[in-house]
Amino acid sequence: MIKITEIKAKSIIAKSGLPDSDFVINPYRGCQHGCLYCYAKFMARFSNHHGPWGRFLDVKINAADLIPQNTNKYKNKSIVMASVTDPYQPMERKYKLTREILTKLIPLKPKLCMLTKSDLIVRDIDLLKKFDQCSAGISLSLLDDQIRKEVESGASAVEQRINALKELKKAKIFTVLFMSPLLPELSPWPEIILKTKKFVDEFWFENLNVKADNWLELSIWLKKKYPRLLKKYREIYFTKNNYWPKLKQQIKQFCQNNRVRHQIYFH
Ligand code: SF4
């Protein structure tokens, strides 16, 4: 049972704290996808929701009205949608906030970057094509849909996301496969690259940011399902080691060998 609350936001375009981006837009607060490892769980503290992450969603019903018109402020500036929620919530089918926001953004000519774990993004291909600069990023770091159901229970299935990338590419939109977060031994990154490189323009890689409120839930799940991995994750995340620099090198080499464009955003 998901608690949906309609709220009025005071502003909708915020300065970005993310690398390579100027602004962010989050049409919702909370996220129905409810990923175990979600680094945005801290957002619950900014609302009156005390239930588990994934079980509440604040809908900023006036979001599109807050997009200014007749301004050059965002021209050629990068706008990421979204950073602490997913712009394609299941509820987006009903509310269409993301669709309305996109419509209002087109004349502002920003450099748009969409990031989602939902195949609902294909609904908006007609709008995405109207941006001069647009990248459509699908986040995918698992291939086993059984694991996906446990870890990213509300997000689209693996094959649906892969099909969304194919559709976006077919529409000549710049496609990004965002492997975030790369989960040691659970994310088969070389296989994902080989399976999708024909219709992915660029691969991005990010590891899990365990500084946020997300370790507890993930560690409980690991303990139940993969006790051996829990030990390994503790070593990787909480002891001095060179796991990530080594992996970074391996990814770089693999991408070069396979001639795929890539960016690595390891914390
Ligand atoms: S889709 Fe993104 S914002 Fe939503 S729960 Fe998953 S990681 Fe968090």
Boltz pocket constraint, residues with backbone or C-beta under 6 A from the ligand:
constraints:
  - pocket:
      binder: B
      contacts: [[A, 30], [A, 31], [A, 32], [A, 33], [A, 34], [A, 35], [A, 37], [A, 38], [A, 39], [A, 40], [A, 83], [A, 84], [A, 85], [A, 86], [A, 117], [A, 155]]
      max_distance: 6.0
